[in-house]
Amino acid sequence: MKVFAENRKARNSYDFLDFYEAGIVLSGPETKSVRSGGVSIVDAFASIDKEEAYIMEMNIEPYKYSDNTDYNPKSQRKLLLHKGEIKKLIGLLSQKGYTLIATKVFEKNGYIKIELALAKGKKDYDKRKKILNKEHSKEIRNY
């Protein structure tokens, strides 16, 4: 499994509850661009509209050897999920505070996939508590 992009910043801002693996509908030049490392998922999130899942704010750079003149690198792209997973996610996302965050873009069996995490945002005091716990464990290890 080759990883093309990872969202490390999301681990600090969200608590992950569940993970989902989805395929992405891409054109040929987009696929080549992803495989050459031209993808960023820093602000990427998924939304569900009319029982179809889409990834938003995922940046795929234009492939340098293609002739796409009107290419939008941040356009929404369709995700391939099972109907049962989508219906389950609709119910979970309707609750307050839950969101679908893109955590990783990778290749599996020749297909480009994306890992989505059902996440709940952390509060600032939770983040500070985690940092303090980390510092205390470092101090204990040093003694």
C-alpha positions in Angstrom: 0.0 0.0 0.0 1.5 3.3 -1.2 0.4 6.4 0.6 0.2 9.6 -1.5 -1.0 12.1 1.1 -1.7 12.1 4.8 -3.6 14.6 7.0 -1.5 14.7 10.2 -3.0 18.0 11.4 -6.4 16.3 11.8 -5.2 14.1 14.7 -4.6 17.2 16.8 -8.0 18.8 16.1 -10.4 15.8 16.1 -11.2 12.6 18.0 -11.6 9.8 15.4 -14.5 7.4 16.1 -14.6 5.2 13.0 -12.7 4.8 9.7 -14.1 4.2 6.2 -12.3 3.3 3.0 -13.7 4.8 -0.2 -12.8 4.9 -3.9 -12.6 8.2 -5.7 -13.9 8.9 -9.2 -11.0 10.6 -11.0 -10.2 11.4 -14.7 -7.0 10.0 -16.3 -4.8 13.1 -15.8 -6.0 13.4 -12.2 -5.0 9.8 -11.5 -1.5 10.4 -13.0 -1.2 13.6 -10.9 -2.1 11.8 -7.7 0.4 8.9 -8.4 3.1 11.5 -9.0 2.4 13.1 -5.6 0.4 16.1 -6.7 -2.4 15.7 -4.0 -3.1 17.6 -0.8 -5.9 16.8 1.7 -5.1 19.3 4.4 -8.6 20.9 4.5 -10.5 18.0 2.8 -13.8 16.8 4.2 -16.6 14.6 2.8 -20.3 15.5 2.5 -23.3 13.5 1.6 -25.9 14.9 -0.8 -28.9 12.9 -2.1 -27.4 9.6 -0.9 -24.1 10.2 -2.7 -20.8 11.0 -1.0 -18.4 13.7 -2.3 -15.0 14.9 -1.2 -14.6 18.7 -0.9 -11.5 20.9 -0.8 -9.2 18.1 -1.9 -6.5 19.7 -4.1 -5.2 17.7 -7.0 -2.6 19.6 -9.1 -3.0 19.7 -12.9 -1.0 17.0 -14.5 1.9 18.7 -16.3 1.6 16.7 -19.5 -2.1 17.1 -20.0 -3.8 20.0 -21.9 -6.6 20.8 -19.4 -7.1 24.5 -19.8 -10.3 24.9 -17.6 -9.2 22.5 -14.8 -10.3 23.2 -11.2 -7.9 21.6 -8.8 -10.4 21.9 -5.8 -13.6 20.6 -7.5 -15.7 18.2 -5.7 -15.2 14.5 -6.5 -17.6 11.6 -6.1 -16.7 8.9 -3.5 -17.5 5.3 -4.0 -19.1 3.9 -0.8 -21.7 1.1 -0.2 -25.3 2.3 0.2 -25.4 0.8 3.7 -22.4 2.8 4.7 -23.8 6.0 3.2 -27.2 5.6 5.1 -25.3 4.9 8.3 -23.2 8.0 7.8 -26.3 10.2 7.0 -27.6 9.2 10.5 -24.3 9.9 12.2 -23.6 13.2 10.5 -27.0 14.5 11.4 -25.9 14.5 15.0 -24.3 17.7 16.2 -20.5 17.9 16.1 -19.7 15.0 13.8 -17.9 15.3 10.5 -16.1 13.2 7.9 -12.5 14.1 7.6 -10.1 12.8 4.9 -7.1 11.3 6.7 -5.1 9.5 3.9 -5.0 9.0 0.1 -3.4 5.7 -0.9 -3.2 3.0 -3.6 -4.7 -0.4 -3.0 -4.8 -3.2 -5.6 -4.1 -0.6 -8.3 -6.9 1.7 -7.3 -6.6 5.1 -5.7 -8.6 5.1 -2.4 -9.2 7.6 0.4 -9.5 6.9 4.1 -12.3 8.9 5.8 -12.6 9.3 9.5 -15.9 10.0 11.4 -14.6 12.6 13.7 -15.8 14.9 16.5 -13.9 18.2 17.0 -11.8 18.6 20.1 -12.2 21.6 22.4 -9.2 23.8 23.2 -9.0 22.6 26.8 -8.8 19.0 25.6 -5.9 19.9 23.4 -4.1 21.5 26.3 -4.7 18.5 28.5 -3.2 16.2 25.9 -0.1 18.4 25.6 0.3 18.4 29.5 -0.1 14.6 29.6 2.6 14.2 26.9 5.0 16.5 28.8 4.4 14.6 32.1 5.1 11.2 30.4 8.3 12.6 28.9 9.4 13.8 32.3 8.7 10.4 33.9 10.7 8.6 31.1 13.6 11.0 31.6 14.0 10.1 35.4 
